[in-house]
Amino acid sequence: MALNILVIYYSQSGQLGEILKNMFSSVKGETDITTIEYKPVKDFPFPWTSDQFFDAMPECVKEIPVELKPITIPDKPYDLVILGYQPWYLSPSIPTTSFLKSDAAKILSGKPVITVVGSRNMWLNAQEKVKAHLQQLGARHIGNIVLADTNHNLISLFTVIRWAFKGQKEAGRWLPEAGVQTRDIEAASRFGPIIANAMVSGQTNQLQEKLLAAGAVHLKPTLIVLEKRGITNFRKFATYIREKGGPGDAERLPRVKLFKRLLLTGIFVLSPISGLSAKLVSIFRKKSFREQINYFKGIRYESDVI
Ligand SMILES: Cc1cc2nc3c(=O)[nH]c(=O)nc-3n(C[C@H](O)[C@H](O)[C@H](O)COP(=O)(O)O)c2cc1C
């Protein structure tokens, strides 16, 4: 009998949809896949305007949901759920949070779930939040696959900004393509057979190990340091901005603009310095970083790790 798989996700550009489609392209005969894409009633713009983009930060970080369009999930005995999501501001994207907090997410209760992340390269805090939701929902988290932009951190920041504000994912004259590289999106097809074998043999306990052996998660120690610094600042700024109102409130715009200026300065002016200091920290505390890398590559959940 074919494996019954529910694939559920949100994507603005279609990138995550492509990743998920490729993942099971080589095991079509062995799987019966139901794909559900959920959308907010008032969807986020793509490409973004600058004000809307930076205004989204507080609600991402504080995990404040928006209303989603109703979805109908066919009533089938799903063997496995694939939850695809993307980080926004080091947190689950607002549509992801909205889904995980909605009644529809109860479909995950008691089910084996594999998370698939389509990110730039900073997904640790978002994944911890998603793990917490899965635990609350009573889902069995059995695997995690992270696709990220493999270009240098600074290059990927330039290209993701071009993509978000102009919609241009393709490589230009000076810069490579934005986001997850086409070859990596295509290579996601290697994960399907590993997942199908684990499900059929019932050996889901060893699935994450097998996925890691196939390169499911790459993690640089410097990004752990940068992400911890980033999320600490975002949390403070999220509270500061929300003191002046909710999304789109004109009252909070000056604070959103201040956040934008500081973020861009942090990224493009201070980033080389903070990148170097992060590298030094990771070199001097090798053992602690080895443990952290193992933790973040795995699927175990401990609260307040980041
Ligand atoms: C508002 C916003 C914030 C983002 N923040 C992050 C982030 O913190 N970390 C990261 O790795 N990627 C970040 N990204 C990139 C997304 O995770 C994602 O890879 C990209 O938007 C493509 O996703 P899509 O499939 O929805 O088009 C951000 C994108 C947007 C639009």
The ligand as an SDF file (V2000), in Angstrom:
LIG
                    3D

 31 33  0  0  0  0  0  0  0  0999 V2000
   10.1870   39.2320    6.0350 C   0  0  0  0  0  0  0  0  0  0  0  0
   11.2170   38.1670    5.7760 C   0  0  0  0  0  0  0  0  0  0  0  0
   12.1400   37.8600    6.7610 C   0  0  0  0  0  0  0  0  0  0  0  0
   13.0680   36.8260    6.5500 C   0  0  0  0  0  0  0  0  0  0  0  0
   13.9060   36.4800    7.5820 N   0  0  0  0  0  0  0  0  0  0  0  0
   14.7160   35.4060    7.4410 C   0  0  0  0  0  0  0  0  0  0  0  0
   15.4980   34.9400    8.5480 C   0  0  0  0  0  0  0  0  0  0  0  0
   15.4600   35.4770    9.6650 O   0  0  0  0  0  0  0  0  0  0  0  0
   16.3110   33.8630    8.3490 N   0  0  0  0  0  0  0  0  0  0  0  0
   16.3950   33.2380    7.1440 C   0  0  0  0  0  0  0  0  0  0  0  0
   17.1770   32.2780    7.0230 O   0  0  0  0  0  0  0  0  0  0  0  0
   15.6440   33.6230    6.0830 N   0  0  0  0  0  0  0  0  0  0  0  0
   14.8080   34.6900    6.2030 C   0  0  0  0  0  0  0  0  0  0  0  0
   14.0140   35.0740    5.1480 N   0  0  0  0  0  0  0  0  0  0  0  0
   13.9830   34.2450    3.9120 C   0  0  0  0  0  0  0  0  0  0  0  0
   12.8260   33.2410    4.0130 C   0  0  0  0  0  0  0  0  0  0  0  0
   13.0300   32.3470    5.0940 O   0  0  0  0  0  0  0  0  0  0  0  0
   12.6050   32.4050    2.7490 C   0  0  0  0  0  0  0  0  0  0  0  0
   13.6950   31.6040    2.4970 O   0  0  0  0  0  0  0  0  0  0  0  0
   12.2870   33.2300    1.5330 C   0  0  0  0  0  0  0  0  0  0  0  0
   11.4380   34.2930    1.8700 O   0  0  0  0  0  0  0  0  0  0  0  0
   11.6250   32.3840    0.4440 C   0  0  0  0  0  0  0  0  0  0  0  0
   10.4900   31.7400    0.9740 O   0  0  0  0  0  0  0  0  0  0  0  0
    9.1600   31.4310    0.1560 P   0  0  0  0  0  0  0  0  0  0  0  0
    9.1770   29.9640   -0.1800 O   0  0  0  0  0  0  0  0  0  0  0  0
    8.0200   31.8000    1.0670 O   0  0  0  0  0  0  0  0  0  0  0  0
    9.1790   32.2910   -1.0710 O   0  0  0  0  0  0  0  0  0  0  0  0
   13.1010   36.1180    5.3130 C   0  0  0  0  0  0  0  0  0  0  0  0
   12.1850   36.4720    4.3130 C   0  0  0  0  0  0  0  0  0  0  0  0
   11.2550   37.4540    4.5420 C   0  0  0  0  0  0  0  0  0  0  0  0
   10.2610   37.7750    3.4400 C   0  0  0  0  0  0  0  0  0  0  0  0
  1  2  1  0
  2  3  1  0
  2 30  2  0
  3  4  2  0
  4  5  1  0
  4 28  1  0
  5  6  2  0
  6  7  1  0
  6 13  1  0
  7  8  2  0
  7  9  1  0
  9 10  1  0
 10 11  2  0
 10 12  1  0
 12 13  2  0
 13 14  1  0
 14 15  1  0
 14 28  1  0
 15 16  1  0
 16 17  1  0
 16 18  1  0
 18 19  1  0
 18 20  1  0
 20 21  1  0
 20 22  1  0
 22 23  1  0
 23 24  1  0
 24 25  2  0
 24 26  1  0
 24 27  1  0
 28 29  2  0
 29 30  1  0
 30 31  1  0
M  END
$$$$
